[in-house]
Amino acid sequence: MTGLVVTIIALLVVAAIIIYNRLVRARNIVAEAWAGIDVQLQRRHELVPNLVTVTREYVKHEASVLENVTRARGAGVADATADVPGRGRMATLSTHESELSRALGQLFALAEAYPDLKAATTFAQLHDSLVEVEDKLQYARRYYNGAVRDLNNRVESFPSNLVAGVFKFESAPFFEIELASRREAPDVRL
């Protein structure tokens, strides 16, 4: 009888160790995925001042659009960190990055009104670079959100939720932003 009890306890300990290791792995994948997003956000923030500078040369009287882009970028840079933000900070970061995307959308709409700006090689290169960064940001966000989904499933599912509770594993927040390169389809009425 005692041999059976010892075997059951040993199996439970082994199961707990396996579950713990899977939770650690999932948490580390989320951190790695967040680092990928962080890199793309940094690249995005580095391109914005150059876009503003090039645009300023062509559209001196459109200061409000340029100020919005600069302000939104500043808020996003202030939020940047290599650590995975908690739910409250993630919501703030998502809001700031979406504001930057909307401001960049206004900047690109402004460029449509200035053919010389749109045709400028430097502006075109910066625009293309930003589109590339936003594509990579989209992929990084998908990877991160998939890693978060897997971690959250482990943290919230039985029996791993028991081990997660004992060792203080928490679910992670998803990251959603509106991208500047995402264009709305025009409203066509016939």
VOFI-270072 format. One record per atom (N, C-alpha, C): x, z, y. Coordinates in steps of 0.001 Angstrom, whole numbers, padded with zeros to 6 digits, always signed. Each point is the difference from the previous one (the first is absolute). Example, Ala and Ser with C-alpha at 12.3 -4.5 7.8 and 13.67 -1.06 7.14 Angstrom:
<fikes>
+013190+007800-005690/-000890+000000+001190/+000900+000000+001200/-000350-000720+001050/+000820+000060+001190/-000770+000730+001090/
</fikes>
This chain:
<fikes>
+000819+000000-001195/-000819+000000+001195/+000864+000000+001259/+001063+000796+000048/+000857+000051+001184/+000750-001315+000183/+000311-000666-001097/+000664-001302+000095/-000902-001023+000673/-001293+000063-000269/-000975-000903+000620/-000109+000277+001496/-000019+001259+000366/-000083+000384+001417/+001259-000467+000739/+001158+000213-000608/+001265-000422+000618/+000018-001522+000164/-000487-000726-001001/-000044-001463+000062/-000930-000464+001118/-001151+000630+000125/-000959-000364+001054/+000601+000284+001376/+000625+001155+000153/+000642+000344+001279/+001117-000990+000310/+000793-000345-000997/+001089-000955+000207/-000554-001369+000417/-001078-000445-000626/-000621-001265+000364/-000541+000032+001429/-000600+001109+000390/-000508+000135+001370/+001129-000018+001024/+001111+000649-000316/+001157+000008+000900/+000575-001411+000123/+000132-000703-001125/+000516-001374+000031/-000941-000894+000805/-001316+000153-000207/-000980-000793+000756/+000113+000304+001497/+000154+001268+000360/+000138+000383+001411/+001268-000602+000599/+001086-000014-000753/+001258-000585+000486/-000162-001499+000217/-000643-000664-000928/-000220-001449+000133/-000868-000292+001222/-001084+000750+000155/-000886-000193+001151/+000742+000286+001303/+000776+001064+000033/+000771+000355+001193/+000950-001142+000369/+000715-000521-000979/+000945-001084+000258/-000707-001263+000507/-001176-000282-000507/-000769-001152+000480/-000455+000217+001443/-000379+001215+000329/-000394+000306+001375/+001184-000139+000956/+001161+000479-000423/+001206-000129+000828/+000317-001478+000208/-000062-000765-001070/+000292-001434+000101/-000981-000673+000952/-001284+000306-000112/-001011-000604+000879/+000246+000393+001463/+000346+001254+000238/+000282+000459+001367/+001227-000718+000564/+001016-000201-000824/+001206-000696+000447/-000270-001477+000281/-000864-000617-000764/-000365-001395+000248/-000742-000118+001326/-000862+000970+000308/-000697+000004+001291/+001016+000120+001135/+000978+000885-000153/+001031+000158+001039/+000807-001285+000159/+000341-000629-001105/+000741-001275+000057/-000837-001072+000682/-001271-000067-000341/-000890-000997+000597/-000153+000254+001503/-000083+001268+000391/-000111+000309+001428/+001272-000438+000731/+001140+000155-000616/+001253-000428+000623/-000040-001505+000278/-000601-000774-000894/-000150-001435+000224/-000875-000301+001203/-001086+000741+000159/-000861-000161+001174/+000767+000391+001251/+000730+001100-000076/+000750+000497+001148/+001005-001046+000484/+000674-000668-000917/+000961-001043+000366/-000702-001132+000745/-001138-000436-000497/-000716-001098+000641/-000559+000413+001362/-000464+001245+000117/-000479+000474+001302/+001141+000041+001008/+001168+000430-000441/+001162+000020+000894/+000344-001426+000448/+000008-000940-000922/+000291-001397+000352/-001033-000525+000991/-001245+000354-000230/-001082-000414+000896/+000217+000572+001393/+000322+001283+000057/+000205+000655+001297/+001212-000566+000730/+001004-000446-000725/+001191-000587+000624/-000291-001383+000591/-000949-000748-000556/-000322-001325+000507/-000843+000046+001273/-000812+001029+000143/-000960+000058+001107/+000673-000049+001370/+001043+000783+000277/+000609-000089+001345/+000511-001405+000326/+000531-000696-000979/+000471-001364+000234/-001156-000938+000319/-001114+000158-000712/-001187-000812+000293/-000496+000266+001417/-000050+001261+000378/-000467+000362+001344/+000925-000583+001055/+001303+000091-000216/+000968-000520+000963/-000152-001505+000185/-000095-000725-001103/-000148-001454+000078/-001318-000360+000671/-001054+000696-000340/-001316-000287+000567/-000020+000315+001487/+000627+001088+000396/+000019+000424+001407/+000564-001102+000901/+000971-000732-000487/+000601-001073+000785/-001021-001093+000347/-000954-000228-000882/-000953-001088+000197/-001284+000440+000696/-000411+001235-000232/-001324+000440+000484/+000143+001271+000832/+000538-000139+001146/+000280+001150+000852/-001267+000717+000448/-001111-000698+000122/-001229+000631+000501/-000897+000551-001114/+000420-000024-001224/-000769+000541-001126/+000587+001334-000451/+000275+000868+000936/+000695+001260-000285/-000791+000918-000925/-001319-000006+000081/-000791+000945-000805/+000192-000248-001496/+000066-001260-000418/+000202-000309-001417/+001369+000490-000443/+001001-000249+000809/+001358+000425-000343/+000107+001525-000026/-000671+000671+000928/+000000+001468+000012/-000678+000552-001247/-001109-000633-000424/-000697+000447-001218/+000900-000120-001223/+000716-001098-000097/+000903-000211-001143/+001106+001049+000030/+000582+000220+001166/+001096+000964+000131/-000472+001418-000312/-001181+000362+000526/-000539+001339-000253/-000306+000197-001482/-000624-001011-000621/-000345+000099-001424/+001254+000092-000858/+001017-000752+000355/+001258+000069-000742/+000612+001378+000131/-000010+000557+001194/+000554+001343+000222/-000692+001047-000846/-001318-000085-000111/-000742+000957-000824/+000368-000161-001471/+000168-001245-000442/+000369-000250-001396/+001398+000486-000317/+000941-000210+000920/+001379+000448-000214/+000047+001518-000055/-000800+000661+000827/-000015+001467+000010/-000482+000559-001337/-000846-000758-000703/-000534+000455-001287/+000908-000321-001174/+000967-000891+000196/+000817-000492-001112/+000816+001120-000622/-000014+000014-001309/+000774+000974-000759/+000230-000527-001402/+001057+000452-000638/+000285-000437-001369/-000814+000795-001018/-000495+001171+000380/-000791+000812-000922/-001413-000556-000087/-000629+000187-001155/-001380-000428-000155/-000868+000941+000823/-000738-000535+000989/-000831+000863+000840/-001178+000569-000780/-000459+001168+000432/-001204+000593-000573/-001231-000737+000512/-001165+000432-000423/-001237-000701+000353/-000217-000104+001505/+000189+001077+000747/-000216-000025+001443/+000967-000930+000701/+001273+000094-000349/+001006-000871+000620/-000194-001437-000437/-000442-000220-001236/-000219-001365-000465/-001128-000642+000809/-001050+000758+000280/-001101-000539+000798/+000483-000354+001403/+000817+000863+000594/+000546-000263+001334/+000901-001224-000023/+000871-000066-000994/+000910-001138-000126/-000787-001294-000189/-001009+000031-000847/-000837-001185-000229/-000663-000453+001296/-000507+000972+000773/-000650-000319+001268/+000990-000632+000968/+001188+000598+000130/+001000-000542+000933/+000474-001388-000418/+000223-000188-001282/+000463-001312-000462/-001090-001055+000156/-001262+000383-000186/-001100-000944+000211/-000136-000345+001481/+000224+000992+000882/-000015-000269+001436/+001118-000976+000364/+001170+000180-000590/+001102-000932+000249/-000380-001398-000483/-000643-000087-001138/-000426-001303-000519/-000984-000677+000950/-000958+000775+000517/-000965-000581+000941/+000705-000453+001284/+000947+000806+000485/+000741-000361+001215/+000834-001266-000246/+000616-000103-001160/+000756-001213-000328/-000928-001202-000114/-001197+000222-000523/-000994-001077-000054/-000338-000502+001394/-000124+000938+000967/-000249-000395+001389/+001192-000786+000551/+001196+000434-000346/+001207-000692+000449/+000025-001428-000532/-000338-000185-001261/-000008-001337-000578/-001129-000849+000594/-001122+000630+000301/-001082-000729+000664/+000439-000430+001394/+000740+000855+000665/+000545-000324+001310/+000948-001198-000096/+000792-000020-001046/+000942-001107-000189/-000732-001331-000149/-001207+000042-000553/-000783-001227-000147/-000324-000598+001369/-000150+000864+001003/-000355-000464+001347/+001208-000519+000774/+001194+000215-000522/+001223-000426+000679/+000795-000924-000926/-000236-001294+000103/+000660-000949-000900/+001530+000089+000061/+000548+000274+001179/+001458+000109+000102/+000511+001173-000829/-000724+001107+000047/+000389+001181-000784/-000122-000299-001487/-001125-000582-000369/-000234-000307-001412/+001056-000963-000542/+000480-000910+000863/+000993-000984-000423/+001430+000539+000068/+000196+001139+000636/+001356+000551+000148/+000571+000352-001376/+001204-000432-000236/+000652+000200-001295/+000135+001484-000328/+000426+000788+000983/+000198+001431-000242/-001321+000674-000376/-001062-000316+000743/-001308+000579-000305/-000455-000422-001387/+000167-001276-000323/-000418-000496-001321/+000767+000693-001120/+001305+000196+000203/+000798+000689-001020/-000446+001451-000157/-000236+000680+001134/-000459+001389-000070/-001377+000090-000651/-000872-000935+000342/-001335-000029-000611/+000114-000193-001506/+000823-000955-000418/+000189-000248-001436/+000595+001227-000702/+000947+000657+000664/+000595+001215-000571/-001037+001094-000158/-000860+000134+000995/-001043+001022-000082/-000988-000310-001117/-000360-001257-000147/-000909-000390-001093/+000648+000325-001344/+001287-000278-000128/+000723+000308-001240/+000011+001504-000270/+000274+000780+001040/+000013+001459-000151/-001386+000498-000391/-001020-000560+000620/-001363+000436-000322/-000382-000368-001433/+000469-001138-000482/-000239-000354-001402/+000678+001021-000919/+001243+000335+000317/+000721+000983-000813/-000650+001373+000116/-000497+000329+001178/-000710+001268+000184/-001267+000040-000846/-000683-001121-000066/-001207-000090-000833/+000334+000249-001474/+001084-000606-000489/+000418+000212-001393/+000425+001447-000219/+000751+000552+000947/+000453+001390-000122/-001194+000947+000008/-000993-000301+000826/-001204+000843+000074/-000774-000053-001313/-000091-001185-000578/-000696-000124-001291/+000732+000781-001092/+001329-000113-000012/+000791+000732-000988/-000172+001511+000197/+000088+000442+001242/-000165+001420+000305/-001388+000478-000428/-001037-000725+000381/-001361+000423-000342/-000229-000001-001508/+000638-000915-000723/-000079+000027-001466/+000688+001222-000570/+001158+000347+000567/+000717+001205-000449/-000812+001246+000328/-000635+000022+001161/-000854+001135+000381/-001180+000111-000959/-000603-001140-000323/-001126+000014-000947/+000426+000610-001333/+001160-000413-000509/+000477+000524-001279/+000276+001499+000080/+000656+000438+001084/+000259+001438+000171/-001313+000771+000097/-000912-000482+000824/-001278+000700+000171/-000779+000070-001309/+000043-001064-000802/-000670+000032-001305/+000602+001088-000886/+001313+000134+000026/+000664+001034-000818/-000318+001401+000524/+000026+000152+001317/-000238+001320+000589/-001447+000450-000220/-000921-000949-000020/-001420+000348-000063/-000605-000086-001399/+000720-000555-000984/-000547-000181-001353/+000340+001184-000894/-000899+000269-000925/+000237+001046-000993/+000829-000603-001121/+000964+000666-000558/+000477+001359+000213/+001148+000102+001009/+000435-001165+000525/+001141+000054+000915/-000331+000747+001285/-001282+000093+000368/-000350+000765+001196/+000331+001489-000163/-000002+000496-001217/+000365+001399-000247/+001485+000220+000306/+000842-000895-000503/+001438+000097+000259/+000272-000242+001486/-000701-000984+000605/+000180-000299+001424/-000362+001211+000852/-001043+000700-000362/-000399+001189+000752/+001025+001109-000091/+000538+000220-001184/+000994+001057-000198/+001263-000290+000806/+000430-001271+000039/+001250-000361+000671/-000216-000570+001403/-001201+000159+000532/-000324-000370+001394/+000187-001490+000316/-000311-000861-000947/-000015-001431+000284/-001287-000293+000754/+000095-000838+001028/-001187-000349+000781/-000210-001499-000025/-001246-000404+000195/-000264-001432+000117/+000569-000481+001327/+000318-001274+000069/+000599-000591+001199/-001035-000870+000706/+000151-000168+001319/-000940-000845+000745/+000357-001481-000112/-001015-000843+000044/+000211-001439+000037/+000409-000408+001409/+000609-001174+000131/+000429-000509+001305/-000711-001311+000273/-000818-000015+001025/-000749-001198+000377/+000291-000319+001458/+000362-001237+000267/+000161-000455+001383/-000530-001411+000137/-000332-000318+001224/-000389-001354+000350/+001284-000721+000389/+000233-001184-000531/+001230-000730+000287/-000214-001008+001120/+001012-000131+000852/-000089-000926+001133/-000112-001437-000461/+000585-000320-001137/-000018-001382-000480/-001335-000363-000651/-000849+000995-000236/-001302-000270-000589/-000930-000507+001087/-000466-001178-000153/-000866-000593+001008/-001426-000022-000518/-000925+000273+000917/-001406-000084-000365/-000417-001467-000010/-000883-000325-000905/-000510-001354-000045/-000879-000236+001236/+000133-001159+000607/-000816-000257+001199/-001475-000077-000357/-000822+000418+000937/-001442-000040-000178/-000483-001387+000384/-000341-000788-000995/-000427-001377+000250/-001508-000072-000167/-000639-000458+001059/-001468-000140-000049/-000364-001470+000158/-000819-000469-000887/-000431-001404+000067/-001403-000113+000514/
</fikes>
